[in-house]
Amino acid sequence: MKKITPETVRADFNDPVTVVAYARAAHFLGLWKSETALIERFFPEKSAPLLEAGCGAGRATLGLWDLGYRNLTAFDFAEELVDQALHLAAERGVDGIRFLHADATALGKCHVLRDTRFEGALFLFNGLMQIPGREHRRRALREIGSRCVPGAPLLITTHDRDDSRAERALWRLEAGRWERGEQDPRLVEFGDRYFSDDNGGRTFMHLPTRVEILEDLAATGWSPVFDSMRRDLARESKAVKDFSDECRFWVAVRSE
Ligand SMILES: C[S@@+](CC[C@H](N)C(=O)[O-])C[C@H]1O[C@@H](n2cnc3c(N)ncnc32)[C@H](O)[C@@H]1O
């Protein structure tokens, strides 16, 4: 059985079932309370050029616009989702957002992103963790960092494998499977999951530990300044919890 590649992930995000789910979230859900709180705290300048990686169908992008951010560039490597974001922006009469098709691990291939410098970046709803392979995730962090000015904040979310006793117990069982070579052969690294949701959409996700993310940020020129589980930041609605499970928010700043 073949290992999961970025192409697998891109195909899964371009799948109509997944496109509908993200388009619905962009139309009806918007920014979570926790996202809004951190965006307003760490991105105080509404006219600063901001880069949103993995924008999907524009859920957070349009939310940022509604909060008053007016210099937004958003990209995703799933072209069907970028199309949805463009449609939603047009439907809402928003014509000031730059939506691009680009891969976070190869931003130099996008001529617009090659020459632009941003004063902040976001990769929300665990998008970074949907890149298979730690080295590729680090490459994306470096690529985004190289498009940001020193001191620029980066906001991301991840899961946290160590967050609860139940999770730690499940991951101990999974560690046993890896030791015996009985893990899902499609997975790239320990911590990966590849699963189908109730509607048949497929999701690849790497679930890191907190230490792993601290190492990845340090190795790629980002200094962490804040992290917290979502439940400690805001009480989210049922709709948000149904759309997205618990996560850890991270803010790091671009080193000099
Ligand atoms: C969980 S979705 C979040 C979408 C949107 N930000 C939201 O919150 O609704 C993660 C997004 O990251 C995108 N993504 C994953 N890997 C990427 C990569 N290497 N380059 C660009 N986008 C990527 C996916 O296509 C997907 O749209």
The ligand as an ORCA input file, in Angstrom:
! r2SCAN-3c Opt
* xyz 0 1
  C      -8.251     21.864      7.689
  S      -8.223     22.733      6.194
  C      -8.544     24.385      6.742
  C      -9.136     25.278      5.670
  C      -9.507     26.662      6.170
  N      -8.326     27.380      6.652
  C     -10.541     26.560      7.270
  O     -10.166     26.734      8.435
  O     -11.710     26.268      6.961
  C      -6.482     22.792      5.809
  C      -6.199     23.450      4.487
  O      -4.792     23.436      4.275
  C      -4.570     23.205      2.906
  N      -3.215     22.689      2.729
  C      -2.698     21.533      3.218
  N      -1.418     21.412      2.805
  C      -1.130     22.512      2.056
  C       0.013     22.940      1.365
  N       1.133     22.216      1.327
  N      -0.034     24.133      0.710
  C      -1.173     24.863      0.730
  N      -2.300     24.492      1.340
  C      -2.285     23.321      2.014
  C      -5.653     22.231      2.505
  O      -5.885     22.189      1.117
  C      -6.843     22.755      3.304
  O      -7.588     23.672      2.586
*
